[in-house]
Amino acid sequence: MNTETGGRSMKLRAGVVGLGKQALDDHIPGLHASDSAELVAICDEDAEVVREQQYQHRVQGYTDFHEMFRAEELDLVVVCVPHHIGRDVIETAAEHKVHVLKEKPFATTMQEARELVDICQRTGVQLMVTLQRRFNPIYTSFTQLADQVGEPFVVDAQYTLHIDDPSEGWRGRTAQAGGGCIIDMGYHLIDMILWYFGLPDRVLADMSVSARPDRDYDAEDTALIHFAYDSGLYGSLLLSRYIGPKTEQIRLVGSKGMVHLERGRLQRLSNSGKVIESLSREQAWPAAAACQIDHFRRVIDGTRPNVSGPNENLAHMGFIAACYESARSRTYVNPKELL
């Protein structure tokens, strides 16, 4: 690993596997903006996309990630591939002792998650799931305001957007995606729930695969999830790939007020709805991707804890597995019993 030379810190050599929107809009710009890593290689199965990005970024390009790992001396790799391919990339990276920054979800099933934990522990490779909201000041300020609303008792959360055809591409197939809106886009909001409140004691979920009855798909387009804690806190979570406009919000209600979080804005309100204080950003947080990479560098160096590592993401997978089990059994499921 490149660490120091002559007292000067060296950037880690980074590759990116999967050149979709997330990689092009977030991770590659984040690598260029980071003080901790430099982009040296890219990989995608689409040769035309590789040629275009290879020319633009002046790096080596590959259409086979196995070849990329053999040819390049990488320190870390950013993995942005369809969910069912993730494990193969992680295993290959681990074989080459390359640390992994992986786009959500951690895994497609609870069993796969456990096996990935074992792979990382056995090889000593650090893996961190990309959860950029943890590096955005709007989201990190939530708990500070939540401390000011007395005893919390209810959470109302939703993350919705509109995809005209939920059957399109690999995301419409459970065999490839591991599920639909719960395990895919919902992973971010589930992370927020677990980050702020911990893993619930009970989960009850219902889901739909009927938003477009004229299309053939089996990954849920919409889900309504109820969750509760033995402490008395309870809540609901609405996820959908078909309900527009795009909305992301969490509202926590306590005995002495409320906290309302949405993209770009965080507010503390009275129980009647009067705004007491507010924090906002008119633009996106462009430094989040670079901050995430810089944090991961420190995780690799052993100077920061890996708060989004394999063991930590077992809780996320437990929540997700509980949702799918609850929808099948039509009963409450304790996600802690699935860990």
Helices and strands as residue ranges (DSSP letters): E 4-5, E 8-9, E 12-17, H 21-22, I 23-27, H 28-33, E 37-43, H 47-57, E 60-62, H 65-71, E 76-79, G 83-85, H 86-95, E 99-103, H 110-123, E 127-130, G 132-135, H 137-140, H 142-146, E 152-162, G 170-172, H 174-177, H 186-197, E 202-208, E 222-228, E 234-240, E 242-254, E 257-262, E 265-269, E 275-280, H 288-301, H 310-329, G 335-338
